[in-house]
């Protein structure tokens, strides 16, 4: 026996007591010489912002290429 098709998503009514779903925050924009912190590598300095959205970051002992978006990276 087949199951009936599921209904499409319901529209959000302005008077709904549940409110709108949370909006995603805008992605952080990085520029050369921005100080950043990374959960694994620690404090670093942005060296280059590449066209594909990746960053080259100098963490002192090493330089790392990190693709964006990266949840472990935050601007200071």
PQR file with spaces between the fields and no chain letter, atoms N, CA, C, O and H, PARSE charges and radii, in Angstrom:
ATOM       1  N    UNK     1       0.840   -1.168    0.000 -0.4000 1.5000
ATOM       2  CA   UNK     1       0.000    0.000    0.000 -0.0000 2.0000
ATOM       3  C    UNK     1       0.894    1.244    0.000  0.5500 1.7000
ATOM       4  O    UNK     1       1.842    1.338    0.781 -0.5500 1.4000
ATOM       5  N    UNK     2       0.587    2.177   -0.868 -0.4000 1.5000
ATOM       6  CA   UNK     2       1.399    3.388   -0.994 -0.0000 2.0000
ATOM       7  C    UNK     2       0.922    4.451   -0.006  0.5500 1.7000
ATOM       8  O    UNK     2      -0.261    4.544    0.324 -0.5500 1.4000
ATOM       9  H    UNK     2      -0.182    2.100   -1.502  0.4000 1.0000
ATOM      10  N    UNK     3       1.889    5.248    0.454 -0.4000 1.5000
ATOM      11  CA   UNK     3       1.554    6.351    1.350 -0.0000 2.0000
ATOM      12  C    UNK     3       1.112    7.546    0.520  0.5500 1.7000
ATOM      13  O    UNK     3       1.577    7.719   -0.607 -0.5500 1.4000
ATOM      14  H    UNK     3       2.850    5.172    0.186  0.4000 1.0000
ATOM      15  N    UNK     4       0.217    8.378    1.061 -0.4000 1.5000
ATOM      16  CA   UNK     4      -0.183    9.574    0.316 -0.0000 2.0000
ATOM      17  C    UNK     4       0.974   10.569    0.267  0.5500 1.7000
ATOM      18  O    UNK     4       1.816   10.567    1.165 -0.5500 1.4000
ATOM      19  H    UNK     4      -0.160    8.238    1.977  0.4000 1.0000
ATOM      20  N    UNK     5       1.035   11.419   -0.761 -0.4000 1.5000
ATOM      21  CA   UNK     5       2.125   12.395   -0.857 -0.0000 2.0000
ATOM      22  C    UNK     5       2.061   13.396    0.296  0.5500 1.7000
ATOM      23  O    UNK     5       0.982   13.733    0.784 -0.5500 1.4000
ATOM      24  H    UNK     5       0.351   11.420   -1.490  0.4000 1.0000
ATOM      25  N    UNK     6       3.230   13.861    0.720 -0.4000 1.5000
ATOM      26  CA   UNK     6       3.298   14.826    1.807 -0.0000 2.0000
ATOM      27  C    UNK     6       2.897   16.206    1.308  0.5500 1.7000
ATOM      28  O    UNK     6       3.111   16.556    0.147 -0.5500 1.4000
ATOM      29  H    UNK     6       4.106   13.587    0.324  0.4000 1.0000
ATOM      30  N    UNK     7       2.321   16.966    2.198 -0.4000 1.5000
ATOM      31  CA   UNK     7       1.912   18.317    1.847 -0.0000 2.0000
ATOM      32  C    UNK     7       3.143   19.209    1.704  0.5500 1.7000
ATOM      33  O    UNK     7       4.170   18.963    2.336 -0.5500 1.4000
ATOM      34  H    UNK     7       2.147   16.682    3.141  0.4000 1.0000
ATOM      35  N    UNK     8       3.037   20.231    0.883 -0.4000 1.5000
ATOM      36  CA   UNK     8       4.128   21.189    0.707 -0.0000 2.0000
ATOM      37  C    UNK     8       4.295   21.992    1.978  0.5500 1.7000
ATOM      38  O    UNK     8       3.406   22.009    2.830 -0.5500 1.4000
ATOM      39  H    UNK     8       2.202   20.431    0.370  0.4000 1.0000
ATOM      40  N    UNK     9       5.441   22.665    2.114 -0.4000 1.5000
ATOM      41  CA   UNK     9       5.702   23.484    3.294 -0.0000 2.0000
ATOM      42  C    UNK     9       4.631   24.546    3.469  0.5500 1.7000
ATOM      43  O    UNK     9       4.123   25.106    2.497 -0.5500 1.4000
ATOM      44  H    UNK     9       6.163   22.652    1.422  0.4000 1.0000
ATOM      45  N    UNK    10       4.300   24.810    4.708 -0.4000 1.5000
ATOM      46  CA   UNK    10       3.251   25.783    4.981 -0.0000 2.0000
ATOM      47  C    UNK    10       3.802   27.192    4.948  0.5500 1.7000
ATOM      48  O    UNK    10       4.942   27.421    5.352 -0.5500 1.4000
ATOM      49  H    UNK    10       4.712   24.355    5.498  0.4000 1.0000
ATOM      50  N    UNK    11       3.011   28.138    4.474 -0.4000 1.5000
ATOM      51  CA   UNK    11       3.492   29.522    4.441 -0.0000 2.0000
ATOM      52  C    UNK    11       3.535   30.105    5.851  0.5500 1.7000
ATOM      53  O    UNK    11       2.756   29.710    6.719 -0.5500 1.4000
ATOM      54  H    UNK    11       2.085   27.952    4.145  0.4000 1.0000
ATOM      55  N    UNK    12       4.437   31.034    6.070 -0.4000 1.5000
ATOM      56  CA   UNK    12       4.569   31.694    7.350 -0.0000 2.0000
ATOM      57  C    UNK    12       3.596   32.865    7.396  0.5500 1.7000
ATOM      58  O    UNK    12       3.670   33.776    6.571 -0.5500 1.4000
ATOM      59  H    UNK    12       5.070   31.355    5.366  0.4000 1.0000
ATOM      60  N    UNK    13       2.695   32.838    8.350 -0.4000 1.5000
ATOM      61  CA   UNK    13       1.726   33.912    8.485 -0.0000 2.0000
ATOM      62  C    UNK    13       2.294   35.000    9.390  0.5500 1.7000
ATOM      63  O    UNK    13       2.941   34.683   10.387 -0.5500 1.4000
ATOM      64  H    UNK    13       2.635   32.098    9.020  0.4000 1.0000
ATOM      65  N    UNK    14       2.071   36.279    9.069 -0.4000 1.5000
ATOM      66  CA   UNK    14       2.621   37.356    9.895 -0.0000 2.0000
ATOM      67  C    UNK    14       2.079   37.344   11.321  0.5500 1.7000
ATOM      68  O    UNK    14       2.733   37.866   12.224 -0.5500 1.4000
ATOM      69  H    UNK    14       1.545   36.537    8.259  0.4000 1.0000
ATOM      70  N    UNK    15       0.912   36.768   11.545 -0.4000 1.5000
ATOM      71  CA   UNK    15       0.317   36.736   12.883 -0.0000 2.0000
ATOM      72  C    UNK    15       0.629   35.447   13.633  0.5500 1.7000
ATOM      73  O    UNK    15       0.067   35.204   14.700 -0.5500 1.4000
ATOM      74  H    UNK    15       0.381   36.344   10.811  0.4000 1.0000
ATOM      75  N    UNK    16       1.513   34.624   13.091 -0.4000 1.5000
ATOM      76  CA   UNK    16       1.840   33.344   13.704 -0.0000 2.0000
ATOM      77  C    UNK    16       2.537   33.560   15.048  0.5500 1.7000
ATOM      78  O    UNK    16       3.434   34.399   15.144 -0.5500 1.4000
ATOM      79  H    UNK    16       1.970   34.822   12.223  0.4000 1.0000
ATOM      80  N    UNK    17       2.142   32.823   16.081 -0.4000 1.5000
ATOM      81  CA   UNK    17       2.806   32.966   17.382 -0.0000 2.0000
ATOM      82  C    UNK    17       4.193   32.339   17.407  0.5500 1.7000
ATOM      83  O    UNK    17       4.953   32.556   18.351 -0.5500 1.4000
ATOM      84  H    UNK    17       1.414   32.142   16.003  0.4000 1.0000
ATOM      85  N    UNK    18       4.529   31.568   16.387 -0.4000 1.5000
ATOM      86  CA   UNK    18       5.815   30.886   16.357 -0.0000 2.0000
ATOM      87  C    UNK    18       6.918   31.748   15.766  0.5500 1.7000
ATOM      88  O    UNK    18       8.096   31.433   15.937 -0.5500 1.4000
ATOM      89  H    UNK    18       3.912   31.391   15.620  0.4000 1.0000
ATOM      90  N    UNK    19       6.573   32.814   15.083 -0.4000 1.5000
ATOM      91  CA   UNK    19       7.570   33.726   14.533 -0.0000 2.0000
ATOM      92  C    UNK    19       8.281   33.154   13.319  0.5500 1.7000
ATOM      93  O    UNK    19       8.087   32.003   12.930 -0.5500 1.4000
ATOM      94  H    UNK    19       5.617   33.069   14.944  0.4000 1.0000
ATOM      95  N    UNK    20       9.101   33.997   12.746 -0.4000 1.5000
ATOM      96  CA   UNK    20       9.850   33.618   11.555 -0.0000 2.0000
ATOM      97  C    UNK    20      11.057   32.781   11.952  0.5500 1.7000
ATOM      98  O    UNK    20      11.585   32.931   13.054 -0.5500 1.4000
ATOM      99  H    UNK    20       9.259   34.933   13.062  0.4000 1.0000
ATOM     100  N    UNK    21      11.494   31.903   11.063 -0.4000 1.5000
ATOM     101  CA   UNK    21      12.713   31.151   11.365 -0.0000 2.0000
ATOM     102  C    UNK    21      13.894   32.117   11.454  0.5500 1.7000
ATOM     103  O    UNK    21      13.893   33.148   10.780 -0.5500 1.4000
ATOM     104  H    UNK    21      11.065   31.781   10.168  0.4000 1.0000
ATOM     105  N    UNK    22      14.887   31.807   12.261 -0.4000 1.5000
ATOM     106  CA   UNK    22      16.015   32.730   12.419 -0.0000 2.0000
ATOM     107  C    UNK    22      16.752   32.917   11.101  0.5500 1.7000
ATOM     108  O    UNK    22      16.955   31.963   10.350 -0.5500 1.4000
ATOM     109  H    UNK    22      14.888   30.970   12.808  0.4000 1.0000
ATOM     110  N    UNK    23      17.143   34.133   10.833 -0.4000 1.5000
ATOM     111  CA   UNK    23      17.900   34.434    9.622 -0.0000 2.0000
ATOM     112  C    UNK    23      19.358   34.066    9.846  0.5500 1.7000
ATOM     113  O    UNK    23      19.881   34.188   10.954 -0.5500 1.4000
ATOM     114  H    UNK    23      16.978   34.908   11.442  0.4000 1.0000
ATOM     115  N    UNK    24      20.004   33.615    8.780 -0.4000 1.5000
ATOM     116  CA   UNK    24      21.420   33.295    8.902 -0.0000 2.0000
ATOM     117  C    UNK    24      22.214   34.597    8.898  0.5500 1.7000
ATOM     118  O    UNK    24      21.933   35.490    8.099 -0.5500 1.4000
ATOM     119  H    UNK    24      19.579   33.515    7.880  0.4000 1.0000
ATOM     120  N    UNK    25      23.199   34.713    9.778 -0.4000 1.5000
ATOM     121  CA   UNK    25      23.981   35.945    9.808 -0.0000 2.0000
ATOM     122  C    UNK    25      24.816   36.072    8.538  0.5500 1.7000
ATOM     123  O    UNK    25      25.181   35.062    7.938 -0.5500 1.4000
ATOM     124  H    UNK    25      23.427   33.988   10.427  0.4000 1.0000
ATOM     125  N    UNK    26      25.119   37.288    8.125 -0.4000 1.5000
ATOM     126  CA   UNK    26      25.938   37.450    6.916 -0.0000 2.0000
ATOM     127  C    UNK    26      27.338   36.898    7.150  0.5500 1.7000
ATOM     128  O    UNK    26      27.861   36.932    8.264 -0.5500 1.4000
ATOM     129  H    UNK    26      24.823   38.109    8.613  0.4000 1.0000
ATOM     130  N    UNK    27      27.922   36.398    6.092 -0.4000 1.5000
ATOM     131  CA   UNK    27      29.263   35.831    6.205 -0.0000 2.0000
ATOM     132  C    UNK    27      30.270   36.937    6.519  0.5500 1.7000
ATOM     133  O    UNK    27      30.168   38.052    6.007 -0.5500 1.4000
ATOM     134  H    UNK    27      27.498   36.371    5.187  0.4000 1.0000
ATOM     135  N    UNK    28      31.243   36.607    7.369 -0.4000 1.5000
ATOM     136  CA   UNK    28      32.257   37.601    7.714 -0.0000 2.0000
ATOM     137  C    UNK    28      33.118   37.905    6.503  0.5500 1.7000
ATOM     138  O    UNK    28      33.452   37.014    5.722 -0.5500 1.4000
ATOM     139  H    UNK    28      31.326   35.701    7.785  0.4000 1.0000
ATOM     140  N    UNK    29      33.471   39.161    6.359 -0.4000 1.5000
ATOM     141  CA   UNK    29      34.356   39.601    5.287 -0.0000 2.0000
ATOM     142  C    UNK    29      35.742   39.824    5.879  0.5500 1.7000
ATOM     143  O    UNK    29      35.884   40.505    6.895 -0.5500 1.4000
ATOM     144  H    UNK    29      33.200   39.885    6.994  0.4000 1.0000
ATOM     145  N    UNK    30      36.749   39.261    5.255 -0.4000 1.5000
ATOM     146  CA   UNK    30      38.113   39.385    5.726 -0.0000 2.0000
ATOM     147  C    UNK    30      38.925   40.208    4.749  0.5500 1.7000
ATOM     148  O    UNK    30      38.663   40.189    3.546 -0.5500 1.4000
ATOM     149  H    UNK    30      36.634   38.708    4.430  0.4000 1.0000
ATOM     150  N    UNK    31      39.903   40.925    5.255 -0.4000 1.5000
ATOM     151  CA   UNK    31      40.807   41.740    4.454 -0.0000 2.0000
ATOM     152  C    UNK    31      42.234   41.433    4.901  0.5500 1.7000
ATOM     153  O    UNK    31      42.444   40.948    6.013 -0.5500 1.4000
ATOM     154  H    UNK    31      40.116   40.940    6.232  0.4000 1.0000
ATOM     155  N    UNK    32      43.215   41.711    4.043 -0.4000 1.5000
ATOM     156  CA   UNK    32      44.602   41.517    4.464 -0.0000 2.0000
ATOM     157  C    UNK    32      44.897   42.320    5.736  0.5500 1.7000
ATOM     158  O    UNK    32      44.387   43.425    5.921 -0.5500 1.4000
ATOM     159  H    UNK    32      43.044   42.105    3.140  0.4000 1.0000
ATOM     160  N    UNK    33      45.714   41.752    6.592 -0.4000 1.5000
ATOM     161  CA   UNK    33      46.143   42.326    7.868 -0.0000 2.0000
ATOM     162  C    UNK    33      45.072   42.268    8.945  0.5500 1.7000
ATOM     163  O    UNK    33      45.227   42.907    9.985 -0.5500 1.4000
ATOM     164  H    UNK    33      46.129   40.855    6.442  0.4000 1.0000
ATOM     165  N    UNK    34      43.985   41.520    8.734 -0.4000 1.5000
ATOM     166  CA   UNK    34      43.008   41.291    9.799 -0.0000 2.0000
ATOM     167  C    UNK    34      43.561   40.234   10.749  0.5500 1.7000
ATOM     168  O    UNK    34      44.133   39.233   10.316 -0.5500 1.4000
ATOM     169  H    UNK    34      43.858   41.001    7.889  0.4000 1.0000
ATOM     170  N    UNK    35      43.384   40.469   12.051 -0.4000 1.5000
ATOM     171  CA   UNK    35      43.762   39.454   13.022 -0.0000 2.0000
ATOM     172  C    UNK    35      42.598   38.500   13.191  0.5500 1.7000
ATOM     173  O    UNK    35      41.445   38.920   13.286 -0.5500 1.4000
ATOM     174  H    UNK    35      42.920   41.282   12.403  0.4000 1.0000
ATOM     175  N    UNK    36      42.910   37.201   13.228 -0.4000 1.5000
ATOM     176  CA   UNK    36      41.891   36.166   13.343 -0.0000 2.0000
ATOM     177  C    UNK    36      42.325   35.147   14.382  0.5500 1.7000
ATOM     178  O    UNK    36      43.491   35.085   14.771 -0.5500 1.4000
ATOM     179  H    UNK    36      43.847   36.860   13.151  0.4000 1.0000
ATOM     180  N    UNK    37      41.365   34.353   14.819 -0.4000 1.5000
ATOM     181  CA   UNK    37      41.671   33.221   15.688 -0.0000 2.0000
ATOM     182  C    UNK    37      40.994   31.984   15.105  0.5500 1.7000
ATOM     183  O    UNK    37      39.889   32.050   14.567 -0.5500 1.4000
ATOM     184  H    UNK    37      40.418   34.403   14.503  0.4000 1.0000
ATOM     185  N    UNK    38      41.687   30.862   15.228 -0.4000 1.5000
ATOM     186  CA   UNK    38      41.205   29.587   14.714 -0.0000 2.0000
ATOM     187  C    UNK    38      41.245   28.589   15.862  0.5500 1.7000
ATOM     188  O    UNK    38      42.181   28.599   16.661 -0.5500 1.4000
ATOM     189  H    UNK    38      42.584   30.809   15.666  0.4000 1.0000
ATOM     190  N    UNK    39      40.238   27.728   15.951 -0.4000 1.5000
ATOM     191  CA   UNK    39      40.147   26.766   17.052 -0.0000 2.0000
ATOM     192  C    UNK    39      41.343   25.813   17.097  0.5500 1.7000
ATOM     193  O    UNK    39      41.753   25.393   18.179 -0.5500 1.4000
ATOM     194  H    UNK    39      39.477   27.719   15.302  0.4000 1.0000
ATOM     195  N    UNK    40      41.897   25.473   15.953 -0.4000 1.5000
ATOM     196  CA   UNK    40      43.004   24.518   15.912 -0.0000 2.0000
ATOM     197  C    UNK    40      44.370   25.212   15.886  0.5500 1.7000
ATOM     198  O    UNK    40      45.293   24.773   16.573 -0.5500 1.4000
ATOM     199  H    UNK    40      41.563   25.815   15.075  0.4000 1.0000
ATOM     200  N    UNK    41      44.514   26.293   15.100 -0.4000 1.5000
ATOM     201  CA   UNK    41      45.817   26.904   14.876 -0.0000 2.0000
ATOM     202  C    UNK    41      46.115   28.091   15.796  0.5500 1.7000
ATOM     203  O    UNK    41      47.277   28.473   15.937 -0.5500 1.4000
ATOM     204  H    UNK    41      43.765   26.650   14.542  0.4000 1.0000
ATOM     205  N    UNK    42      45.105   28.677   16.417 -0.4000 1.5000
ATOM     206  CA   UNK    42      45.320   29.798   17.326 -0.0000 2.0000
ATOM     207  C    UNK    42      45.236   31.147   16.630  0.5500 1.7000
ATOM     208  O    UNK    42      44.475   31.315   15.677 -0.5500 1.4000
ATOM     209  H    UNK    42      44.161   28.367   16.303  0.4000 1.0000
ATOM     210  N    UNK    43      46.030   32.122   17.116 -0.4000 1.5000
ATOM     211  CA   UNK    43      46.004   33.477   16.571 -0.0000 2.0000
ATOM     212  C    UNK    43      46.757   33.542   15.252  0.5500 1.7000
ATOM     213  O    UNK    43      47.779   32.882   15.066 -0.5500 1.4000
ATOM     214  H    UNK    43      46.648   31.985   17.890  0.4000 1.0000
ATOM     215  N    UNK    44      46.229   34.353   14.340 -0.4000 1.5000
ATOM     216  CA   UNK    44      46.875   34.488   13.044 -0.0000 2.0000
ATOM     217  C    UNK    44      46.590   35.827   12.416  0.5500 1.7000
ATOM     218  O    UNK    44      45.807   36.625   12.930 -0.5500 1.4000
ATOM     219  H    UNK    44      45.398   34.889   14.491  0.4000 1.0000
ATOM     220  N    UNK    45      47.247   36.062   11.281 -0.4000 1.5000
ATOM     221  CA   UNK    45      47.113   37.302   10.528 -0.0000 2.0000
ATOM     222  C    UNK    45      46.804   36.950    9.083  0.5500 1.7000
ATOM     223  O    UNK    45      47.516   36.152    8.473 -0.5500 1.4000
ATOM     224  H    UNK    45      47.883   35.414   10.863  0.4000 1.0000
ATOM     225  N    UNK    46      45.741   37.541    8.525 -0.4000 1.5000
ATOM     226  CA   UNK    46      45.361   37.269    7.136 -0.0000 2.0000
ATOM     227  C    UNK    46      46.412   37.875    6.226  0.5500 1.7000
ATOM     228  O    UNK    46      46.697   39.070    6.309 -0.5500 1.4000
ATOM     229  H    UNK    46      45.163   38.189    9.021  0.4000 1.0000
ATOM     230  N    UNK    47      46.987   37.057    5.358 -0.4000 1.5000
ATOM     231  CA   UNK    47      47.991   37.516    4.405 -0.0000 2.0000
ATOM     232  C    UNK    47      47.337   37.867    3.076  0.5500 1.7000
ATOM     233  O    UNK    47      47.582   38.940    2.524 -0.5500 1.4000
ATOM     234  H    UNK    47      46.755   36.087    5.291  0.4000 1.0000
ATOM     235  N    UNK    48      46.503   36.962    2.563 -0.4000 1.5000
ATOM     236  CA   UNK    48      45.892   37.135    1.243 -0.0000 2.0000
ATOM     237  C    UNK    48      44.451   36.653    1.262  0.5500 1.7000
ATOM     238  O    UNK    48      44.127   35.643    1.887 -0.5500 1.4000
ATOM     239  H    UNK    48      46.304   36.091    3.012  0.4000 1.0000
ATOM     240  N    UNK    49      43.582   37.396    0.563 -0.4000 1.5000
ATOM     241  CA   UNK    49      42.212   36.960    0.310 -0.0000 2.0000
ATOM     242  C    UNK    49      42.139   36.626   -1.176  0.5500 1.7000
ATOM     243  O    UNK    49      42.322   37.502   -2.021 -0.5500 1.4000
ATOM     244  H    UNK    49      43.845   38.216    0.056  0.4000 1.0000
ATOM     245  N    UNK    50      41.873   35.363   -1.495 -0.4000 1.5000
ATOM     246  CA   UNK    50      41.864   34.931   -2.885 -0.0000 2.0000
ATOM     247  C    UNK    50      40.474   35.075   -3.494  0.5500 1.7000
ATOM     248  O    UNK    50      39.481   35.200   -2.776 -0.5500 1.4000
ATOM     249  H    UNK    50      41.724   34.652   -0.808  0.4000 1.0000
ATOM     250  N    UNK    51      40.412   35.056   -4.829 -0.4000 1.5000
ATOM     251  CA   UNK    51      39.149   35.266   -5.550 -0.0000 2.0000
ATOM     252  C    UNK    51      38.114   34.190   -5.273  0.5500 1.7000
ATOM     253  O    UNK    51      36.916   34.467   -5.330 -0.5500 1.4000
ATOM     254  H    UNK    51      41.218   34.954   -5.412  0.4000 1.0000
ATOM     255  N    UNK    52      38.543   32.970   -4.974 -0.4000 1.5000
ATOM     256  CA   UNK    52      37.593   31.889   -4.726 -0.0000 2.0000
ATOM     257  C    UNK    52      37.049   31.902   -3.301  0.5500 1.7000
ATOM     258  O    UNK    52      36.294   31.007   -2.922 -0.5500 1.4000
ATOM     259  H    UNK    52      39.517   32.745   -4.927  0.4000 1.0000
ATOM     260  N    UNK    53      37.423   32.911   -2.504 -0.4000 1.5000
ATOM     261  CA   UNK    53      36.908   33.034   -1.154 -0.0000 2.0000
ATOM     262  C    UNK    53      37.787   32.405   -0.094  0.5500 1.7000
ATOM     263  O    UNK    53      37.450   32.445    1.090 -0.5500 1.4000
ATOM     264  H    UNK    53      38.036   33.639   -2.813  0.4000 1.0000
ATOM     265  N    UNK    54      38.905   31.825   -0.493 -0.4000 1.5000
ATOM     266  CA   UNK    54      39.799   31.230    0.500 -0.0000 2.0000
ATOM     267  C    UNK    54      40.784   32.269    1.016  0.5500 1.7000
ATOM     268  O    UNK    54      41.016   33.296    0.378 -0.5500 1.4000
ATOM     269  H    UNK    54      39.179   31.793   -1.454  0.4000 1.0000
ATOM     270  N    UNK    55      41.356   31.988    2.175 -0.4000 1.5000
ATOM     271  CA   UNK    55      42.280   32.903    2.827 -0.0000 2.0000
ATOM     272  C    UNK    55      43.615   32.216    3.046  0.5500 1.7000
ATOM     273  O    UNK    55      43.665   31.016    3.314 -0.5500 1.4000
ATOM     274  H    UNK    55      41.167   31.154    2.693  0.4000 1.0000
ATOM     275  N    UNK    56      44.692   32.969    2.935 -0.4000 1.5000
ATOM     276  CA   UNK    56      46.009   32.508    3.350 -0.0000 2.0000
ATOM     277  C    UNK    56      46.291   33.230    4.663  0.5500 1.7000
ATOM     278  O    UNK    56      46.322   34.459    4.712 -0.5500 1.4000
ATOM     279  H    UNK    56      44.651   33.945    2.717  0.4000 1.0000
ATOM     280  N    UNK    57      46.499   32.447    5.733 -0.4000 1.5000
ATOM     281  CA   UNK    57      46.659   33.019    7.066 -0.0000 2.0000
ATOM     282  C    UNK    57      47.994   32.570    7.641  0.5500 1.7000
ATOM     283  O    UNK    57      48.350   31.393    7.577 -0.5500 1.4000
ATOM     284  H    UNK    57      46.474   31.448    5.693  0.4000 1.0000
ATOM     285  N    UNK    58      48.734   33.536    8.208 -0.4000 1.5000
ATOM     286  CA   UNK    58      50.008   33.262    8.862 -0.0000 2.0000
ATOM     287  C    UNK    58      49.748   33.055   10.345  0.5500 1.7000
ATOM     288  O    UNK    58      49.320   33.977   11.038 -0.5500 1.4000
ATOM     289  H    UNK    58      48.444   34.492    8.259  0.4000 1.0000
ATOM     290  N    UNK    59      50.006   31.847   10.833 -0.4000 1.5000
ATOM     291  CA   UNK    59      49.819   31.520   12.243 -0.0000 2.0000
ATOM     292  C    UNK    59      51.148   31.474   12.990  0.5500 1.7000
ATOM     293  O    UNK    59      51.253   30.823   14.029 -0.5500 1.4000
ATOM     294  H    UNK    59      50.354   31.098   10.270  0.4000 1.0000
ATOM     295  N    UNK    60      52.157   32.156   12.470 -0.4000 1.5000
ATOM     296  CA   UNK    60      53.466   32.186   13.129 -0.0000 2.0000
ATOM     297  C    UNK    60      54.341   31.051   12.652  0.5500 1.7000
ATOM     298  O    UNK    60      55.251   31.274   11.854 -0.5500 1.4000
ATOM     299  H    UNK    60      52.072   32.684   11.626  0.4000 1.0000
ATOM     300  N    UNK    61      54.098   29.863   13.110 -0.4000 1.5000
ATOM     301  CA   UNK    61      54.913   28.707   12.747 -0.0000 2.0000
ATOM     302  C    UNK    61      54.578   28.181   11.349  0.5500 1.7000
ATOM     303  O    UNK    61      55.399   27.500   10.735 -0.5500 1.4000
ATOM     304  H    UNK    61      53.358   29.682   13.758  0.4000 1.0000
ATOM     305  N    UNK    62      53.400   28.486   10.849 -0.4000 1.5000
ATOM     306  CA   UNK    62      52.989   27.977    9.543 -0.0000 2.0000
ATOM     307  C    UNK    62      51.994   28.913    8.880  0.5500 1.7000
ATOM     308  O    UNK    62      51.346   29.727    9.538 -0.5500 1.4000
ATOM     309  H    UNK    62      52.733   29.040   11.348  0.4000 1.0000
ATOM     310  N    UNK    63      51.888   28.782    7.567 -0.4000 1.5000
ATOM     311  CA   UNK    63      50.871   29.482    6.787 -0.0000 2.0000
ATOM     312  C    UNK    63      49.872   28.441    6.318  0.5500 1.7000
ATOM     313  O    UNK    63      50.246   27.371    5.837 -0.5500 1.4000
ATOM     314  H    UNK    63      52.415   28.121    7.032  0.4000 1.0000
ATOM     315  N    UNK    64      48.585   28.772    6.465 -0.4000 1.5000
ATOM     316  CA   UNK    64      47.534   27.807    6.158 -0.0000 2.0000
ATOM     317  C    UNK    64      46.542   28.457    5.198  0.5500 1.7000
ATOM     318  O    UNK    64      46.199   29.632    5.333 -0.5500 1.4000
ATOM     319  H    UNK    64      48.281   29.641    6.855  0.4000 1.0000
ATOM     320  N    UNK    65      46.090   27.660    4.222 -0.4000 1.5000
ATOM     321  CA   UNK    65      45.033   28.101    3.310 -0.0000 2.0000
ATOM     322  C    UNK    65      43.715   27.545    3.844  0.5500 1.7000
ATOM     323  O    UNK    65      43.560   26.334    4.008 -0.5500 1.4000
ATOM     324  H    UNK    65      46.370   26.706    4.113  0.4000 1.0000
ATOM     325  N    UNK    66      42.765   28.447    4.114 -0.4000 1.5000
ATOM     326  CA   UNK    66      41.475   28.051    4.677 -0.0000 2.0000
ATOM     327  C    UNK    66      40.378   28.508    3.721  0.5500 1.7000
ATOM     328  O    UNK    66      40.323   29.675    3.333 -0.5500 1.4000
ATOM     329  H    UNK    66      42.890   29.430    3.981  0.4000 1.0000
ATOM     330  N    UNK    67      39.506   27.572    3.347 -0.4000 1.5000
ATOM     331  CA   UNK    67      38.384   27.923    2.480 -0.0000 2.0000
ATOM     332  C    UNK    67      37.236   28.437    3.342  0.5500 1.7000
ATOM     333  O    UNK    67      37.025   27.981    4.466 -0.5500 1.4000
ATOM     334  H    UNK    67      39.551   26.624    3.662  0.4000 1.0000
ATOM     335  N    UNK    68      36.513   29.383    2.797 -0.4000 1.5000
ATOM     336  CA   UNK    68      35.400   29.988    3.514 -0.0000 2.0000
ATOM     337  C    UNK    68      34.098   29.404    3.000  0.5500 1.7000
ATOM     338  O    UNK    68      34.038   29.048    1.823 -0.5500 1.4000
ATOM     339  H    UNK    68      36.684   29.754    1.884  0.4000 1.0000
ATOM     340  N    UNK    69      33.073   29.286    3.788 -0.4000 1.5000
ATOM     341  CA   UNK    69      32.969   29.682    5.191 -0.0000 2.0000
ATOM     342  C    UNK    69      33.611   28.630    6.087  0.5500 1.7000
ATOM     343  O    UNK    69      33.601   27.438    5.780 -0.5500 1.4000
ATOM     344  H    UNK    69      33.122   29.576    4.744  0.4000 1.0000
ATOM     345  N    UNK    70      34.166   29.097    7.201 -0.4000 1.5000
ATOM     346  CA   UNK    70      34.834   28.226    8.156 -0.0000 2.0000
ATOM     347  C    UNK    70      34.306   28.577    9.548  0.5500 1.7000
ATOM     348  O    UNK    70      34.517   29.688   10.034 -0.5500 1.4000
ATOM     349  H    UNK    70      34.174   30.065    7.450  0.4000 1.0000
ATOM     350  N    UNK    71      33.624   27.633   10.182 -0.4000 1.5000
ATOM     351  CA   UNK    71      33.020   27.881   11.491 -0.0000 2.0000
ATOM     352  C    UNK    71      34.079   28.041   12.581  0.5500 1.7000
ATOM     353  O    UNK    71      33.805   28.658   13.610 -0.5500 1.4000
ATOM     354  H    UNK    71      33.452   26.730    9.787  0.4000 1.0000
ATOM     355  N    UNK    72      35.269   27.506   12.383 -0.4000 1.5000
ATOM     356  CA   UNK    72      36.314   27.549   13.400 -0.0000 2.0000
ATOM     357  C    UNK    72      37.117   28.848   13.359  0.5500 1.7000
ATOM     358  O    UNK    72      37.983   29.055   14.209 -0.5500 1.4000
ATOM     359  H    UNK    72      35.493   27.004   11.547  0.4000 1.0000
ATOM     360  N    UNK    73      36.851   29.727   12.391 -0.4000 1.5000
ATOM     361  CA   UNK    73      37.619   30.950   12.203 -0.0000 2.0000
ATOM     362  C    UNK    73      36.791   32.168   12.584  0.5500 1.7000
ATOM     363  O    UNK    73      35.635   32.292   12.180 -0.5500 1.4000
ATOM     364  H    UNK    73      36.148   29.559   11.700  0.4000 1.0000
ATOM     365  N    UNK    74      37.388   33.071   13.367 -0.4000 1.5000
ATOM     366  CA   UNK    74      36.678   34.290   13.775 -0.0000 2.0000
ATOM     367  C    UNK    74      37.623   35.485   13.698  0.5500 1.7000
ATOM     368  O    UNK    74      38.812   35.378   13.997 -0.5500 1.4000
ATOM     369  H    UNK    74      38.327   32.970   13.695  0.4000 1.0000
ATOM     370  N    UNK    75      37.072   36.616   13.292 -0.4000 1.5000
ATOM     371  CA   UNK    75      37.838   37.849   13.226 -0.0000 2.0000
ATOM     372  C    UNK    75      37.905   38.469   14.620  0.5500 1.7000
ATOM     373  O    UNK    75      36.929   38.430   15.369 -0.5500 1.4000
ATOM     374  H    UNK    75      36.106   36.703   13.048  0.4000 1.0000
ATOM     375  N    UNK    76      39.054   39.036   14.963 -0.4000 1.5000
ATOM     376  CA   UNK    76      39.211   39.712   16.255 -0.0000 2.0000
ATOM     377  C    UNK    76      39.054   41.207   16.105  0.5500 1.7000
ATOM     378  O    UNK    76      39.154   41.940   17.088 -0.5500 1.4000
ATOM     379  H    UNK    76      39.847   39.067   14.354  0.4000 1.0000
